[in-house]
Amino acid sequence: MFEKKQKKPKRFIIKEDYTLGLGAIQILTDTVTGVNYINTIGTSMSGITPLDENGNVVITPVSQEDAE
């Protein structure tokens, strides 16, 4: 009668998470492309930026197991 929904793989993995008062900083990895992002979360503003000390995109190899 009721079918179990197949669980979709996660698109993003939180690699690191730092809480800063009312805000936070997260390092995210896209499980499809491997691109890393720094995500800033605050009370009035948020932002997401590709991550590299030189401004270049960082690619991390990601297995399907990481996305489950």
Solvent accessible surface area in square Angstrom, and as a share of the most:
residue,aa,sasa,rsa
1,M,215,0.96
2,F,177,0.74
3,E,165,0.74
4,K,197,0.83
5,K,192,0.81
6,Q,170,0.76
7,K,164,0.69
8,K,171,0.73
9,P,84,0.53
10,K,111,0.47
11,R,120,0.44
12,F,89,0.37
13,I,44,0.22
14,I,95,0.48
15,K,101,0.43
16,E,81,0.36
17,D,86,0.45
18,Y,110,0.42
19,T,109,0.64
20,L,104,0.52
21,G,71,0.69
22,L,156,0.77
23,G,17,0.16
24,A,20,0.15
25,I,49,0.25
26,Q,26,0.11
27,I,25,0.13
28,L,18,0.09
29,T,3,0.02
30,D,5,0.03
31,T,14,0.08
32,V,108,0.62
33,T,68,0.40
34,G,3,0.03
35,V,20,0.12
36,N,5,0.03
37,Y,49,0.19
38,I,49,0.25
39,N,26,0.13
40,T,60,0.35
41,I,70,0.36
42,G,33,0.32
43,T,106,0.62
44,S,98,0.63
45,M,157,0.70
46,S,82,0.53
47,G,34,0.32
48,I,96,0.49
49,T,74,0.43
50,P,64,0.40
51,L,56,0.28
52,D,35,0.18
53,E,158,0.71
54,N,111,0.57
55,G,69,0.66
56,N,86,0.44
57,V,81,0.46
58,V,53,0.30
59,I,108,0.55
60,T,37,0.21
61,P,127,0.80
62,V,41,0.23
63,S,56,0.36
64,Q,131,0.58
65,E,144,0.64
66,D,77,0.40
67,A,4,0.03
68,E,140,0.63
